[in-house]
């Protein structure tokens, strides 16, 4: 006799989270092999997440993290310094993320972090934890301590009913606008695009350090 499938809400969410966890591991492995993803790859990843959000009606948020002194460090210390720093920051971010979250490094000291099943307040908490970890990172090059800070912009799914490509484009554009607001506020801060509580009960945030 075939085993009966548990169709309870808890079992459904457990299966979905296992899927996200496996999906996140794949994205992290791919980004480790390719030091810098281009925006076409990011768009494709977000398109898949948009389709998933539309299908299941779950929360999700995109965070763009930009290392504030990246251009200055590259000019002053060279490409080897910023390449080592990029890898260190990627490791730090992965330590803070949950199993289903994923990270893609983009050019010029920018990282895209996607947080599935995360409400706006949880995404703010996660982003601020990342900002704090960057600001307190003890990073040295040639024996010289290098103070670091990061600006972060986040956007939360606003409309699950959009066509996936439109939804992905909208989310990315909103996250870019939020990142620009963080830069305009003097850097070393988190800004969100039109964040309002979703009213859904979802797990959110990052693991504590």
Backbone as CSV, one residue per row, in Angstrom:
resi,resn,N_x,N_y,N_z,CA_x,CA_y,CA_z,C_x,C_y,C_z
1,UNK,0.850,-1.193,0.000,0.000,0.000,0.000,0.886,1.244,0.000
2,UNK,0.555,2.192,-0.859,1.356,3.414,-0.946,1.236,4.214,0.345
3,UNK,2.357,4.804,0.753,2.360,5.602,1.980,1.581,6.897,1.770
4,UNK,0.697,7.206,2.708,-0.110,8.415,2.599,0.744,9.653,2.841
5,UNK,0.592,10.650,2.002,1.361,11.883,2.130,0.706,12.799,3.144
6,UNK,1.505,13.309,4.062,1.003,14.267,5.052,0.749,15.594,4.353
7,UNK,-0.513,16.019,4.302,-0.887,17.242,3.602,-1.216,18.388,4.567
8,UNK,-0.774,18.259,5.794,-1.024,19.331,6.755,-0.206,20.565,6.391
9,UNK,-0.637,21.780,6.822,0.131,23.002,6.527,1.568,22.924,7.011
10,UNK,1.793,22.350,8.203,3.154,22.255,8.729,4.029,21.393,7.831
11,UNK,3.497,20.250,7.387,4.267,19.365,6.517,4.553,20.029,5.178
12,UNK,3.579,20.787,4.658,3.781,21.488,3.382,4.905,22.500,3.501
13,UNK,4.907,23.276,4.609,5.980,24.266,4.795,7.327,23.597,4.996
14,UNK,7.346,22.462,5.691,8.609,21.742,5.871,9.179,21.307,4.530
15,UNK,8.315,20.790,3.635,8.789,20.377,2.308,9.295,21.578,1.519
16,UNK,8.572,22.709,1.615,8.967,23.902,0.873,10.301,24.439,1.382
17,UNK,10.502,24.430,2.693,11.759,24.921,3.251,12.932,24.024,2.871
18,UNK,12.701,22.701,2.814,13.759,21.798,2.363,14.134,22.098,0.923
19,UNK,13.129,22.417,0.099,13.402,22.789,-1.296,14.243,24.049,-1.354
20,UNK,13.856,25.085,-0.563,14.619,26.341,-0.556,16.044,26.108,-0.065
21,UNK,16.183,25.229,0.953,17.519,24.971,1.479,18.413,24.376,0.400
22,UNK,17.895,23.375,-0.320,18.664,22.773,-1.408,18.929,23.784,-2.516
23,UNK,17.939,24.628,-2.787,18.092,25.658,-3.827,19.168,26.671,-3.431
24,UNK,19.178,27.048,-2.149,20.169,28.003,-1.673,21.572,27.442,-1.709
25,UNK,21.726,26.147,-1.357,23.047,25.533,-1.421,23.575,25.537,-2.845
26,UNK,22.683,25.277,-3.819,23.107,25.280,-5.216,23.552,26.647,-5.670
27,UNK,22.813,27.679,-5.279,23.171,29.044,-5.672,24.495,29.456,-5.051
28,UNK,24.718,29.070,-3.765,25.968,29.444,-3.118,27.142,28.722,-3.758
29,UNK,26.957,27.437,-4.131,28.031,26.698,-4.783,28.381,27.317,-6.128
30,UNK,27.356,27.719,-6.886,27.582,28.329,-8.195,28.316,29.655,-8.057
31,UNK,27.925,30.470,-7.074,28.565,31.770,-6.912,29.987,31.622,-6.422
32,UNK,30.300,30.526,-5.680,31.663,30.310,-5.233,32.562,29.975,-6.420
33,UNK,32.014,29.230,-7.386,32.804,28.885,-8.555,33.000,30.066,-9.481
34,UNK,32.023,30.970,-9.536,32.120,32.152,-10.378,32.209,33.362,-9.457
35,UNK,33.398,33.960,-9.341,33.640,34.982,-8.321,32.644,36.123,-8.401
36,UNK,32.238,36.496,-9.603,31.302,37.602,-9.748,30.212,37.234,-10.752
37,UNK,28.980,37.228,-10.261,27.856,36.970,-11.158,27.486,38.265,-11.865
38,UNK,26.960,38.144,-13.079,26.502,39.364,-13.743,25.028,39.574,-13.433
39,UNK,24.506,40.727,-13.851,23.131,41.055,-13.500,22.125,40.187,-14.255
40,UNK,22.535,39.612,-15.393,21.639,38.701,-16.102,21.376,37.459,-15.257
41,UNK,22.421,36.950,-14.604,22.242,35.793,-13.727,21.361,36.152,-12.543
42,UNK,21.589,37.341,-11.960,20.751,37.779,-10.847,19.297,37.898,-11.279
43,UNK,19.059,38.440,-12.457,17.700,38.588,-12.961,17.021,37.237,-13.122
44,UNK,17.766,36.247,-13.617,17.190,34.910,-13.784,16.849,34.280,-12.435
45,UNK,17.748,34.460,-11.455,17.466,33.927,-10.120,16.207,34.572,-9.537
46,UNK,16.090,35.893,-9.691,14.926,36.596,-9.153,13.648,36.226,-9.901
47,UNK,13.759,35.971,-11.181,12.596,35.547,-11.958,12.051,34.225,-11.425
48,UNK,12.959,33.290,-11.106,12.513,32.024,-10.534,11.858,32.230,-9.169
49,UNK,12.457,33.120,-8.362,11.869,33.389,-7.052,10.505,34.075,-7.192
50,UNK,10.370,34.948,-8.199,9.089,35.616,-8.432,8.006,34.603,-8.782
51,UNK,8.346,33.652,-9.630,7.378,32.617,-10.009,6.991,31.783,-8.793
52,UNK,7.973,31.485,-7.943,7.697,30.706,-6.745,6.829,31.487,-5.763
53,UNK,7.145,32.787,-5.598,6.344,33.616,-4.704,4.908,33.733,-5.203
54,UNK,4.764,33.862,-6.523,3.421,33.950,-7.112,2.653,32.648,-6.920
55,UNK,3.346,31.533,-7.069,2.698,30.232,-6.979,2.241,29.919,-5.556
56,UNK,3.092,30.265,-4.578,2.796,29.883,-3.196,2.313,31.044,-2.339
57,UNK,2.439,32.289,-2.826,1.996,33.446,-2.062,2.795,33.695,-0.806
58,UNK,4.116,33.421,-0.857,4.942,33.618,0.325,5.704,34.943,0.256
59,UNK,6.252,35.345,1.401,7.060,36.557,1.468,8.452,36.295,0.900
60,UNK,9.165,37.375,0.635,10.550,37.284,0.193,11.116,38.686,0.074
61,UNK,12.423,38.817,0.257,13.057,40.136,0.200,14.412,40.028,-0.477
62,UNK,14.773,41.081,-1.192,16.087,41.200,-1.821,16.860,42.294,-1.111
63,UNK,18.092,41.982,-0.722,18.987,42.952,-0.097,20.199,43.147,-0.998
64,UNK,20.519,44.395,-1.305,21.758,44.730,-2.007,22.709,45.347,-0.998
65,UNK,23.857,44.703,-0.820,24.882,45.176,0.117,26.054,45.722,-0.680
66,UNK,26.455,46.938,-0.371,27.589,47.565,-1.055,28.643,47.958,-0.019
67,UNK,29.860,47.489,-0.222,30.960,47.865,0.667,31.349,49.310,0.380
68,UNK,31.186,50.186,1.375,31.374,51.625,1.156,32.766,51.998,0.643
69,UNK,33.868,51.485,1.255,35.191,51.948,0.804,35.809,51.096,-0.297
70,UNK,35.004,50.304,-1.031,35.567,49.343,-1.977,36.439,50.027,-3.031
71,UNK,35.936,51.077,-3.687,36.708,51.746,-4.743,37.990,52.357,-4.182
72,UNK,37.914,52.948,-2.994,39.105,53.549,-2.381,40.136,52.479,-2.051
73,UNK,39.681,51.337,-1.513,40.611,50.263,-1.174,41.267,49.685,-2.419
74,UNK,40.502,49.551,-3.492,41.090,49.047,-4.729,42.153,50.004,-5.257
75,UNK,41.865,51.300,-5.205,42.822,52.297,-5.692,44.065,52.333,-4.812
76,UNK,43.888,52.216,-3.495,45.013,52.379,-2.575,45.833,51.110,-2.412
77,UNK,45.164,49.939,-2.383,45.860,48.691,-2.067,45.881,47.682,-3.215
78,UNK,45.094,47.914,-4.263,45.149,47.047,-5.426,44.110,45.939,-5.442
79,UNK,44.071,45.240,-6.570,43.049,44.228,-6.810,43.171,43.035,-5.875
80,UNK,44.402,42.686,-5.488,44.588,41.531,-4.614,43.937,41.764,-3.251
81,UNK,44.042,42.978,-2.754,43.439,43.317,-1.464,41.918,43.195,-1.519
82,UNK,41.288,43.774,-2.535,39.827,43.746,-2.583,39.311,42.355,-2.923
83,UNK,40.093,41.560,-3.670,39.667,40.188,-3.960,39.635,39.365,-2.672
84,UNK,40.663,39.520,-1.837,40.697,38.820,-0.553,39.575,39.307,0.356
85,UNK,39.312,40.604,0.314,38.235,41.170,1.120,36.872,40.667,0.647
86,UNK,36.686,40.594,-0.669,35.431,40.071,-1.217,35.158,38.665,-0.690
87,UNK,36.192,37.828,-0.691,36.018,36.456,-0.233,35.716,36.414,1.265
88,UNK,36.392,37.269,2.023,36.154,37.312,3.469,34.714,37.754,3.769
89,UNK,34.251,38.751,3.068,32.895,39.242,3.295,31.842,38.224,2.847
90,UNK,32.116,37.514,1.755,31.186,36.482,1.306,31.065,35.384,2.360
91,UNK,32.198,34.983,2.965,32.164,33.979,4.026,31.377,34.486,5.230
92,UNK,31.589,35.750,5.579,30.884,36.340,6.707,29.377,36.353,6.464
93,UNK,28.978,36.751,5.256,27.547,36.813,4.934,26.918,35.428,4.975
94,UNK,27.623,34.417,4.444,27.068,33.064,4.443,26.869,32.547,5.865
95,UNK,27.753,32.932,6.779,27.603,32.509,8.168,26.330,33.079,8.790
96,UNK,25.894,34.235,8.321,24.715,34.886,8.869,23.412,34.409,8.241
97,UNK,23.490,33.771,7.070,22.275,33.423,6.340,21.716,32.085,6.780
98,UNK,20.410,31.912,6.574,19.750,30.647,6.858,19.978,29.683,5.694
99,UNK,19.503,28.454,5.884,19.745,27.438,4.877,19.150,27.741,3.519
100,UNK,17.979,28.381,3.461,17.329,28.627,2.179,17.691,29.947,1.533
101,UNK,18.409,30.815,2.252,18.821,32.096,1.675,19.933,31.880,0.660
102,UNK,20.086,32.827,-0.261,21.215,32.704,-1.189,21.895,34.043,-1.401
103,UNK,23.157,33.943,-1.819,24.039,35.097,-1.961,24.691,35.060,-3.329
104,UNK,24.695,36.191,-4.026,25.398,36.310,-5.297,26.311,37.533,-5.248
105,UNK,27.617,37.354,-5.458,28.509,38.511,-5.530,28.396,39.174,-6.900
106,UNK,28.285,40.496,-6.899,28.207,41.286,-8.116,29.474,42.135,-8.230
107,UNK,29.719,42.770,-9.362,30.940,43.569,-9.515,31.012,44.760,-8.563
108,UNK,32.236,45.207,-8.301,32.542,46.444,-7.581,31.985,46.473,-6.162
109,UNK,32.247,45.368,-5.439,31.936,45.362,-4.021,30.469,45.328,-3.658
110,UNK,29.644,44.742,-4.512,28.209,44.647,-4.245,27.817,43.170,-4.158
111,UNK,26.927,42.855,-3.222,26.387,41.507,-3.082,24.870,41.573,-3.095
112,UNK,24.259,40.594,-3.722,22.806,40.436,-3.688,22.485,39.278,-2.745
113,UNK,21.601,39.531,-1.806,21.180,38.511,-0.845,19.671,38.357,-0.971
114,UNK,19.204,37.133,-1.211,17.764,36.901,-1.288,17.317,36.105,-0.065
115,UNK,16.245,36.579,0.569,15.715,35.974,1.791,14.300,35.479,1.532
116,UNK,14.126,34.205,1.184,12.771,33.701,0.948,12.003,33.570,2.249
117,UNK,10.673,33.657,2.147,9.804,33.455,3.301,10.196,34.378,4.450
118,UNK,10.433,35.652,4.125,10.861,36.642,5.112,9.993,37.879,4.980
119,UNK,9.418,38.325,6.093,8.573,39.508,6.053,9.440,40.770,6.092
120,UNK,8.861,41.951,5.856,9.673,43.172,5.792,10.461,43.468,7.061
121,UNK,9.852,43.270,8.222,10.560,43.555,9.462,11.700,42.568,9.688
122,UNK,11.483,41.311,9.328,12.553,40.325,9.424,13.697,40.641,8.486
123,UNK,13.367,41.139,7.278,14.413,41.508,6.320,15.230,42.682,6.840
124,UNK,14.571,43.663,7.471,15.303,44.781,8.068,16.258,44.292,9.144
125,UNK,15.795,43.369,9.964,16.633,42.808,11.020,17.839,42.093,10.418
126,UNK,17.598,41.279,9.388,18.684,40.549,8.745,19.703,41.502,8.129
127,UNK,19.214,42.539,7.445,20.110,43.497,6.796,20.948,44.249,7.824
128,UNK,20.342,44.625,8.937,21.104,45.373,9.934,22.133,44.487,10.620
129,UNK,21.830,43.209,10.774,22.832,42.285,11.318,24.035,42.190,10.379
130,UNK,23.777,42.122,9.086,24.879,42.087,8.122,25.692,43.377,8.178
131,UNK,24.999,44.517,8.241,25.705,45.804,8.327,26.610,45.842,9.552
132,UNK,26.092,45.378,10.694,26.873,45.388,11.935,28.091,44.471,11.826
133,UNK,27.918,43.296,11.221,29.042,42.374,11.099,30.154,42.957,10.229
134,UNK,29.772,43.649,9.163,30.790,44.285,8.316,31.524,45.378,9.096
135,UNK,30.760,46.192,9.824,31.360,47.320,10.550,32.300,46.861,11.658
136,UNK,32.072,45.664,12.209,32.910,45.176,13.303,33.948,44.160,12.844
137,UNK,34.061,43.944,11.537,35.030,42.982,11.015,36.454,43.508,11.176
138,UNK,37.314,42.702,11.756,38.730,43.066,11.903,39.475,42.587,10.658
139,UNK,39.629,43.483,9.683,40.281,43.128,8.424,41.584,43.910,8.299
140,UNK,42.662,43.205,8.017,43.980,43.825,7.893,44.610,43.439,6.571
141,UNK,45.346,44.372,6.021,46.093,44.121,4.788,47.508,44.664,4.967
142,UNK,48.490,43.774,4.755,49.903,44.134,4.973,50.103,44.682,6.389
143,UNK,49.392,44.096,7.344,49.514,44.504,8.731,48.757,45.756,9.111
144,UNK,48.093,46.372,8.167,47.378,47.625,8.429,45.880,47.360,8.594
145,UNK,45.279,47.781,9.719,43.830,47.600,9.890,43.060,48.505,8.938
146,UNK,42.023,47.958,8.319,41.222,48.718,7.363,39.788,48.823,7.886
147,UNK,39.372,50.003,8.336,37.984,50.176,8.790,37.013,49.941,7.634
148,UNK,35.928,49.237,7.925,34.958,48.895,6.888,33.561,49.337,7.298
149,UNK,32.733,49.567,6.308,31.309,49.805,6.531,30.579,49.410,5.257
150,UNK,29.265,49.231,5.387,28.463,48.814,4.240,27.141,49.562,4.230
151,UNK,26.656,49.825,3.025,25.322,50.382,2.822,24.437,49.272,2.251
152,UNK,23.217,49.193,2.751,22.318,48.133,2.315,20.960,48.708,1.940
153,UNK,20.447,48.243,0.803,19.100,48.600,0.372,18.283,47.341,0.206
154,UNK,17.052,47.351,0.680,16.234,46.145,0.567,14.863,46.473,0.000
155,UNK,14.304,45.475,-0.643,12.953,45.572,-1.186,12.235,44.262,-0.914
156,UNK,10.939,44.361,-0.676,10.100,43.212,-0.362,9.070,43.056,-1.478
157,UNK,8.705,41.796,-1.761,7.704,41.578,-2.810,6.463,42.404,-2.529
158,UNK,6.053,43.236,-3.502,4.871,44.072,-3.351,3.658,43.512,-4.087
159,UNK,3.896,42.784,-5.149,2.781,42.324,-5.985,3.106,40.945,-6.531
160,UNK,2.514,39.893,-5.930,2.771,38.523,-6.380,2.094,38.208,-7.717
161,UNK,1.139,39.043,-8.150,0.351,38.716,-9.336,1.003,39.175,-10.634
162,UNK,2.127,39.874,-10.536,2.820,40.302,-11.752,3.418,39.105,-12.476
163,UNK,3.620,39.265,-13.778,4.372,38.275,-14.538,5.770,38.179,-13.931
164,UNK,6.348,36.950,-13.778,7.610,36.789,-13.056,8.725,37.730,-13.487
165,UNK,8.911,37.947,-14.800,9.985,38.841,-15.231,9.722,40.274,-14.754
166,UNK,8.477,40.722,-14.846,8.130,42.054,-14.365,8.333,42.160,-12.857
167,UNK,7.927,41.104,-12.140,8.106,41.109,-10.700,9.564,41.167,-10.299
168,UNK,10.409,40.390,-11.014,11.846,40.391,-10.726,12.461,41.753,-11.020
169,UNK,12.089,42.340,-12.147,12.619,43.658,-12.514,12.207,44.709,-11.487
170,UNK,10.950,44.644,-11.052,10.464,45.604,-10.063,11.223,45.477,-8.746
171,UNK,11.409,44.245,-8.275,12.107,44.025,-7.011,13.535,44.550,-7.080
172,UNK,14.242,44.264,-8.181,15.616,44.714,-8.322,15.691,46.233,-8.389
173,UNK,14.783,46.850,-9.116,14.775,48.301,-9.217,14.512,48.951,-7.862
174,UNK,13.587,48.393,-7.109,13.290,48.943,-5.789,14.474,48.786,-4.838
175,UNK,15.164,47.644,-4.907,16.343,47.446,-4.059,17.451,48.432,-4.432
176,UNK,17.607,48.709,-5.732,18.603,49.700,-6.165,18.261,51.088,-5.622
177,UNK,16.986,51.443,-5.672,16.580,52.743,-5.152,16.835,52.839,-3.653
178,UNK,16.573,51.761,-2.933,16.827,51.750,-1.500,18.322,51.868,-1.211
179,UNK,19.158,51.196,-2.020,20.602,51.303,-1.841,21.067,52.733,-2.101
180,UNK,20.506,53.376,-3.111,20.840,54.774,-3.378,20.453,55.658,-2.193
181,UNK,19.320,55.355,-1.546,18.927,56.114,-0.363,19.925,55.914,0.778
182,UNK,20.429,54.692,0.919,21.420,54.428,1.974,22.706,55.207,1.707
183,UNK,23.131,55.255,0.445,24.315,56.054,0.106,24.053,57.522,0.427
184,UNK,22.886,58.006,0.043,22.542,59.407,0.256,22.432,59.780,1.715
185,UNK,22.181,58.785,2.572,22.066,59.035,4.007,23.422,59.032,4.702
186,UNK,24.498,58.888,3.932,25.833,58.924,4.520,26.512,57.583,4.652
187,UNK,25.915,56.515,4.112,26.480,55.158,4.132,26.416,54.550,5.538
188,UNK,26.888,53.313,5.643,26.875,52.550,6.895,25.467,52.522,7.501
189,UNK,24.466,52.229,6.660,23.088,52.180,7.159,22.257,51.290,6.246
190,UNK,21.038,51.009,6.677,20.090,50.198,5.916,18.898,51.070,5.553
191,UNK,18.482,51.001,4.294,17.274,51.682,3.869,16.393,50.686,3.122
192,UNK,15.082,50.825,3.300,14.135,49.901,2.680,13.186,50.668,1.777
193,UNK,12.749,50.002,0.724,11.790,50.595,-0.208,10.383,50.232,0.227
194,UNK,9.614,51.203,0.660,8.179,51.035,0.957,7.902,49.789,1.765
195,UNK,8.599,49.651,2.883,8.403,48.472,3.711,7.170,48.644,4.583
196,UNK,6.250,47.689,4.504,5.091,47.645,5.391,4.915,46.209,5.845
197,UNK,4.567,45.990,7.121,4.381,44.610,7.598,3.355,43.866,6.755
198,UNK,3.652,42.626,6.434,2.785,41.837,5.547,1.599,41.233,6.271
199,UNK,1.701,41.117,7.589,0.618,40.480,8.329,0.704,38.971,8.329
200,UNK,1.671,38.385,7.625,1.803,36.929,7.582,2.759,36.473,8.680
201,UNK,2.518,35.296,9.165,3.387,34.724,10.182,4.446,33.896,9.476
202,UNK,5.671,34.405,9.432,6.766,33.721,8.743,8.016,33.799,9.605
203,UNK,8.911,32.777,9.479,10.188,32.903,10.164,11.018,33.909,9.395
204,UNK,11.861,34.649,10.076,12.607,35.713,9.426,13.885,35.994,10.183
205,UNK,14.733,36.833,9.581,15.972,37.256,10.222,17.102,36.291,9.960
206,UNK,18.245,36.553,10.598,19.425,35.716,10.447,19.772,35.091,11.774
207,UNK,20.665,34.118,11.742,21.149,33.551,12.985,22.010,34.577,13.708
208,UNK,21.993,34.599,15.034,22.863,35.527,15.749,24.315,35.146,15.569
209,UNK,25.200,36.138,15.710,26.635,35.882,15.555,27.129,34.952,16.668
